[in-house]
Amino acid sequence: MREKYYDPDRPLNYKYQSVNKSILDNYVLNHWWPVAIKAIPPNASANLVSIVGSLFCWACFLVLAGAFTGPLHLVARSRPWLFGLAALFLFLYQTLDSLDGIQARRTGASGPLGEYIDHWFDSINAYILPLGIALAFPAVPPQMAAVSLFLVASAGWLSGRAVRDKGVMLFGPVSGEEVLSLTYLFLLSVWALGYDFWATPGPLGLAPVVLFYALVPLLLAFASISSAASVSGFSEYALAMASCLPPLAWTLLSLPAQGRTALILGGLLICFTGARFAGDVLRDRLVGLEYQAILPDVLFVDACVLFAALSPGLPPGSSAAAASVACLWMGACLVQQFGRTAARVREVTGVSVFRPAPLPGEPPRRGLFQRPMPRPALQRSFFARRWR
């Protein structure tokens, strides 16, 4: 499908501003970043920093999901250090997710592509942490986890649209930094106090981890309500959420029979569907793409997974197979979305994903598949503190 751009020169004319009131940023992490940035080579690609940081987030998820050891509730009592490892990966993700903007300014590579890569990966990473914790703790009701992932899609779309409408990224006193820090402190506490401390039901019949996890949907619902007060396009929001409802329904209907498998497949399908719409909101703002509220292939995928969930006469495994194919399709569409955005920015500005930055005093160098960046694009780019 040919994409339409209502503002073809948006990558050249784009400006970005942010207001950061994060308590953790302003009073703690601002002292850590100047130290951490010394570990980044001076001419390293800022986009590579973003990508490596996201890989650490996925490494955290894989540990929590038991990809290397089997389900954590079976091995965590003998190997609680796995939660410490997951906390380390999450801390590295948080650090690199902040350093990419600093590195971009240090190398003179600030631009819309850098912000897109940063936020595009974040729009996916926001799902995998609550999904990973739910997989590590079967005491967490899987229905609560599935609804939380749907609320991630809601909060992600609305926050992205709020930035598009206002032109300013606002970080409140409690922002993503506080949530990430609370998460890896929780993971460290599992290592220190033991798995049973969090997973054993208490006097009320609820495991402490359930009370901790209940904060996730509450915070996401609050974020959605806060953003909804200042955005336009509620019909577009409703259509995006309607596209995420069939994966949620498939998950809830499949949980009794498939359990953990249903949560993994359904969670990833909600993630990929929600991230795709959030990515298009980003592209609307960053490259002037005409936003499409209805995507025919998403409608087809939604119809297929709903049919698979609501048809009890299908052969065993058919429902999971349909969800697996849907995940693969939506994941491939996300990769295509990333590639098209990178190609569009390269076409307009000459900037590619891994353009190497010259060291001070060195002439500009060409990177792999890279055309020189026009000087006007650099002169007209302005980005606030962390973001590019």
C-alpha positions as CSV (number, residue, x, y, z in Angstrom):
1,M,0.0,0.0,0.0
2,R,1.4,3.4,-1.0
3,E,1.7,5.8,1.9
4,K,0.5,9.4,1.7
5,Y,2.3,12.3,3.3
6,Y,0.4,15.4,4.1
7,D,3.6,17.2,5.0
8,P,6.5,15.8,2.8
9,D,9.1,18.2,4.4
10,R,8.2,17.4,8.0
11,P,11.6,15.7,8.7
12,L,13.3,19.0,7.7
13,N,11.0,21.3,9.6
14,Y,10.4,19.2,12.6
15,K,11.1,20.7,16.1
16,Y,10.7,19.0,19.4
17,Q,10.3,20.3,23.0
18,S,9.9,18.7,26.3
19,V,9.2,19.7,29.9
20,N,10.7,17.3,32.5
21,K,9.3,17.4,36.0
22,S,10.4,13.8,36.9
23,I,11.6,13.7,40.5
24,L,14.0,10.9,39.8
25,D,15.5,12.5,36.7
26,N,16.1,15.9,38.3
27,Y,17.4,14.8,41.7
28,V,19.1,11.4,41.0
29,L,19.6,10.4,37.4
30,N,21.0,13.7,36.3
31,H,24.1,12.9,38.5
32,W,24.4,9.4,37.0
33,W,24.2,10.2,33.3
34,P,27.4,12.3,33.1
35,V,29.2,9.3,34.6
36,A,27.6,6.7,32.4
37,I,28.1,8.5,29.1
38,K,31.9,8.1,29.6
39,A,31.4,4.4,28.8
40,I,30.0,5.3,25.3
41,P,32.6,5.7,22.6
42,P,32.6,9.4,21.5
43,N,31.7,8.6,17.8
44,A,29.2,5.8,18.5
45,S,25.9,5.9,16.8
46,A,23.2,7.3,19.1
47,N,20.7,5.0,17.3
48,L,22.8,2.0,18.1
49,V,22.7,3.1,21.8
50,S,18.9,3.1,21.6
51,I,18.8,-0.4,19.9
52,V,21.3,-2.0,22.4
53,G,19.3,-0.5,25.3
54,S,16.1,-2.1,23.9
55,L,17.9,-5.4,23.6
56,F,18.6,-5.3,27.3
57,C,14.9,-4.8,27.9
58,W,14.1,-7.8,25.9
59,A,16.8,-9.8,27.7
60,C,15.0,-8.9,31.0
61,F,11.8,-10.2,29.5
62,L,13.3,-13.4,28.3
63,V,14.7,-14.1,31.8
64,L,11.4,-13.4,33.4
65,A,9.6,-15.5,30.8
66,G,11.9,-18.4,31.6
67,A,13.2,-18.7,28.0
68,F,16.5,-20.0,29.2
69,T,15.6,-21.9,32.4
70,G,11.9,-22.9,32.1
71,P,9.1,-21.3,34.0
72,L,10.6,-19.2,36.9
73,H,8.1,-20.4,39.4
74,L,9.7,-23.9,39.1
75,V,13.3,-22.7,39.4
76,A,13.2,-19.4,41.2
77,R,13.5,-20.9,44.7
78,S,16.9,-22.5,43.9
79,R,18.1,-19.7,41.6
80,P,16.7,-16.3,42.9
81,W,19.7,-14.6,41.4
82,L,17.8,-14.7,38.1
83,F,15.7,-11.8,39.3
84,G,18.9,-9.9,40.1
85,L,20.0,-10.5,36.5
86,A,16.7,-9.3,35.2
87,A,17.0,-6.2,37.3
88,L,20.5,-5.5,36.0
89,F,19.2,-5.8,32.4
90,L,16.4,-3.4,33.2
91,F,18.7,-0.9,34.8
92,L,21.0,-1.0,31.7
93,Y,17.9,-0.4,29.5
94,Q,16.9,2.6,31.5
95,T,20.4,4.0,31.4
96,L,20.9,3.6,27.7
97,D,17.4,4.8,26.9
98,S,18.5,8.1,28.5
99,L,22.0,8.2,27.1
100,D,21.0,7.9,23.5
101,G,19.8,11.6,23.5
102,I,22.9,12.7,25.2
103,Q,25.0,10.8,22.6
104,A,23.0,12.3,19.8
105,R,23.8,15.9,21.0
106,R,27.4,14.9,21.6
107,T,27.9,13.7,18.0
108,G,25.7,16.3,16.3
109,A,23.3,13.6,15.1
110,S,20.0,14.9,16.6
111,G,17.1,14.5,14.3
112,P,13.6,13.0,13.9
113,L,14.9,9.6,13.0
114,G,16.6,9.3,16.4
115,E,13.5,10.2,18.2
116,Y,11.4,7.8,16.2
117,I,13.8,4.9,16.9
118,D,13.8,5.7,20.6
119,H,10.1,6.0,21.0
120,W,9.2,3.2,18.6
121,F,11.2,0.7,20.6
122,D,9.8,2.2,23.9
123,S,6.2,1.7,22.5
124,I,7.0,-2.1,22.3
125,N,9.1,-2.4,25.4
126,A,6.2,-0.9,27.5
127,Y,4.3,-4.2,27.0
128,I,6.9,-6.8,27.7
129,L,7.7,-5.8,31.3
130,P,4.2,-6.4,32.7
131,L,3.9,-9.5,30.5
132,G,7.3,-10.8,31.8
133,I,6.3,-10.3,35.5
134,A,3.0,-12.1,35.0
135,L,4.8,-15.0,33.4
136,A,7.3,-15.2,36.3
137,F,4.5,-15.1,38.9
138,P,1.5,-17.4,38.1
139,A,-0.1,-15.9,41.3
140,V,-0.8,-12.8,39.2
141,P,-4.3,-13.4,37.6
142,P,-3.6,-13.8,33.8
143,Q,-6.8,-11.9,33.1
144,M,-5.4,-8.9,35.1
145,A,-2.2,-9.1,33.0
146,A,-4.1,-9.3,29.7
147,V,-6.2,-6.2,30.6
148,S,-3.1,-4.4,31.7
149,L,-1.6,-5.0,28.3
150,F,-4.7,-3.6,26.6
151,L,-4.3,-0.5,28.9
152,V,-0.7,-0.1,27.7
153,A,-2.1,0.2,24.2
154,S,-4.6,2.8,25.3
155,A,-2.0,4.9,27.3
156,G,0.6,4.6,24.5
157,W,-1.8,5.9,21.8
158,L,-3.1,8.7,23.8
159,S,0.3,9.9,25.1
160,G,1.6,9.9,21.5
161,R,-1.3,11.8,20.3
162,A,-1.0,14.3,23.1
163,V,2.5,15.1,22.0
164,R,1.4,15.4,18.4
165,D,-1.4,17.9,19.3
166,K,0.6,20.0,21.8
167,G,4.1,19.7,20.3
168,V,5.6,19.2,23.7
169,M,6.6,16.0,25.5
170,L,5.6,16.4,29.2
171,F,7.2,14.2,31.9
172,G,5.3,14.5,35.1
173,P,6.7,14.1,38.6
174,V,6.0,10.3,38.3
175,S,7.1,9.3,34.8
176,G,8.5,6.3,33.1
177,E,11.8,6.6,35.0
178,E,10.0,6.2,38.3
179,V,8.1,3.2,37.0
180,L,11.2,1.5,35.7
181,S,13.1,2.1,38.9
182,L,10.3,0.7,41.0
183,T,10.2,-2.4,38.8
184,Y,13.9,-3.2,39.1
185,L,13.8,-2.5,42.8
186,F,11.0,-5.0,43.0
187,L,13.1,-7.5,41.1
188,L,16.0,-7.0,43.4
189,S,13.7,-7.5,46.4
190,V,12.7,-10.9,45.0
191,W,16.3,-11.8,44.9
192,A,16.9,-10.5,48.4
193,L,13.7,-11.7,50.1
194,G,13.1,-14.9,48.1
195,Y,10.4,-15.9,45.6
196,D,8.1,-17.3,48.3
197,F,7.9,-13.9,50.1
198,W,6.1,-12.4,47.0
199,A,4.3,-15.5,45.7
200,T,2.8,-17.0,48.9
201,P,-0.8,-15.9,49.6
202,G,-1.2,-13.7,52.7
203,P,-4.0,-13.4,55.2
204,L,-6.3,-12.0,52.6
205,G,-5.7,-14.9,50.3
206,L,-3.7,-12.7,47.9
207,A,0.0,-13.0,47.2
208,P,1.9,-9.7,47.8
209,V,3.0,-9.7,44.1
210,V,-0.7,-9.4,43.1
211,L,-1.0,-6.2,45.2
212,F,2.2,-4.9,43.6
213,Y,1.0,-5.8,40.1
214,A,-2.4,-4.2,40.7
215,L,-0.6,-0.8,40.4
216,V,0.0,-1.5,36.7
217,P,-3.6,-1.2,35.5
218,L,-4.2,1.7,37.9
219,L,-1.3,3.7,36.7
220,L,-2.1,3.0,33.0
221,A,-5.7,4.0,33.5
222,F,-4.6,7.2,35.2
223,A,-2.2,7.9,32.3
224,S,-4.9,7.4,29.7
225,I,-7.3,9.7,31.5
226,S,-4.7,12.4,32.0
227,S,-3.7,12.3,28.3
228,A,-7.3,12.1,27.0
229,A,-8.1,15.5,28.5
230,S,-5.8,17.2,25.9
231,V,-6.0,15.2,22.7
232,S,-8.1,15.2,19.6
233,G,-9.3,12.4,17.4
234,F,-11.3,10.2,19.8
235,S,-12.8,8.4,16.8
236,E,-9.3,7.4,15.7
237,Y,-8.5,6.3,19.3
238,A,-11.7,4.3,19.5
239,L,-10.9,2.5,16.2
240,A,-7.3,1.7,17.4
241,M,-8.6,0.3,20.6
242,A,-11.3,-1.7,18.8
243,S,-8.5,-3.3,16.8
244,C,-6.8,-4.3,20.1
245,L,-10.0,-5.8,21.5
246,P,-10.0,-9.1,19.4
247,P,-6.5,-10.1,20.6
248,L,-7.6,-9.3,24.2
249,A,-10.8,-11.4,23.7
250,W,-8.8,-14.3,22.2
251,T,-6.5,-14.2,25.2
252,L,-9.3,-14.2,27.8
253,L,-11.2,-16.9,26.0
254,S,-8.1,-19.1,25.5
255,L,-6.7,-18.9,29.0
256,P,-8.8,-21.7,30.6
257,A,-7.6,-24.2,28.0
258,Q,-4.1,-23.0,27.1
259,G,-3.0,-21.1,30.2
260,R,0.6,-19.8,29.9
261,T,0.7,-20.3,26.1
262,A,-2.5,-18.1,25.7
263,L,-1.0,-15.4,27.8
264,I,2.3,-15.3,25.8
265,L,0.7,-15.4,22.3
266,G,-2.2,-13.1,23.3
267,G,0.1,-10.7,25.1
268,L,2.5,-10.5,22.1
269,L,-0.4,-10.0,19.7
270,I,-1.9,-7.1,21.8
271,C,1.7,-5.7,22.0
272,F,2.3,-5.8,18.2
273,T,-1.1,-4.5,17.4
274,G,-1.0,-1.6,19.8
275,A,2.6,-0.7,19.0
276,R,1.7,-0.6,15.3
277,F,-1.0,2.1,15.9
278,A,1.3,4.0,18.3
279,G,4.0,3.8,15.6
280,D,1.7,5.4,13.1
281,V,0.9,8.2,15.5
282,L,4.7,8.8,15.8
283,R,5.1,8.8,12.0
284,D,2.2,11.3,11.7
285,R,4.1,13.7,13.9
286,L,7.7,13.0,12.8
287,V,7.5,12.4,9.0
288,G,4.1,13.9,8.1
289,L,2.5,10.6,7.3
290,E,-1.3,10.6,6.8
291,Y,-2.6,8.6,9.8
292,Q,-4.9,5.7,8.8
293,A,-7.4,4.7,11.5
294,I,-8.5,1.6,9.7
295,L,-6.0,-0.9,8.5
296,P,-7.5,-3.7,6.3
297,D,-4.9,-6.4,7.2
298,V,-5.5,-5.7,11.0
299,L,-9.2,-6.2,10.4
300,F,-8.5,-9.5,8.7
301,V,-6.2,-10.6,11.5
302,D,-8.8,-9.6,14.1
303,A,-11.5,-11.6,12.4
304,C,-9.2,-14.7,12.1
305,V,-8.3,-14.8,15.8
306,L,-11.9,-14.1,16.9
307,F,-13.1,-17.0,14.7
308,A,-10.4,-19.2,16.2
309,A,-11.4,-18.4,19.7
310,L,-15.1,-18.7,19.2
311,S,-15.2,-21.9,17.2
312,P,-15.0,-24.9,19.6
313,G,-15.2,-27.5,16.8
314,L,-11.7,-26.6,15.4
315,P,-8.9,-29.3,15.8
316,P,-6.8,-29.0,18.9
317,G,-4.0,-26.4,18.5
318,S,-5.8,-24.5,15.7
319,S,-6.5,-21.5,17.9
320,A,-2.9,-21.3,19.1
321,A,-1.7,-21.7,15.5
322,A,-3.9,-18.9,14.3
323,A,-2.6,-16.6,17.1
324,S,1.0,-17.6,16.2
325,V,0.5,-16.7,12.6
326,A,-1.1,-13.4,13.6
327,C,1.8,-12.6,15.8
328,L,4.3,-13.3,13.0
329,W,2.3,-11.1,10.6
330,M,1.9,-8.2,13.0
331,G,5.6,-8.4,13.9
332,A,6.6,-8.3,10.2
333,C,4.4,-5.3,9.7
334,L,6.1,-3.5,12.6
335,V,9.5,-4.3,11.0
336,Q,8.2,-2.9,7.7
337,Q,6.9,0.2,9.5
338,F,10.3,0.8,10.9
339,G,12.0,0.3,7.5
340,R,9.6,2.7,5.7
341,T,10.1,5.4,8.3
342,A,13.9,5.1,8.1
343,A,13.7,5.2,4.3
344,R,11.5,8.3,4.3
345,V,13.8,10.2,6.6
346,R,16.8,9.1,4.5
347,E,15.0,10.3,1.4
348,V,14.3,13.7,2.8
349,T,17.3,14.5,4.9
350,G,20.0,12.0,3.8
351,V,20.3,10.6,7.4
352,S,20.3,6.8,7.8
353,V,20.0,4.7,10.9
354,F,23.7,4.0,11.6
355,R,25.4,7.1,10.2
356,P,28.7,7.2,12.0
357,A,29.5,10.5,13.7
358,P,32.9,12.0,13.1
359,L,35.3,12.6,16.0
360,P,36.0,16.2,16.9
361,G,38.2,17.7,14.2
362,E,37.6,14.9,11.7
363,P,35.7,15.5,8.4
364,P,32.3,14.0,8.1
365,R,32.3,10.3,7.2
366,R,29.9,8.1,5.2
367,G,28.3,5.2,7.0
368,L,26.8,2.0,5.6
369,F,24.1,2.9,3.1
370,Q,24.5,6.5,4.1
371,R,24.2,9.7,2.1
372,P,25.7,12.9,3.6
373,M,23.2,14.8,5.8
374,P,22.3,18.2,4.4
375,R,23.5,21.0,6.6
376,P,20.1,22.8,6.7
377,A,18.6,19.8,8.3
378,L,21.1,19.9,11.1
379,Q,20.7,23.7,11.6
380,R,16.9,23.5,11.9
381,S,16.8,20.6,14.3
382,F,16.1,21.5,18.0
383,F,15.5,18.9,20.7
384,A,15.2,19.3,24.4
385,R,17.5,17.7,27.0
386,R,17.0,13.9,26.6
387,W,15.1,13.5,23.4
388,R,16.3,13.8,19.8
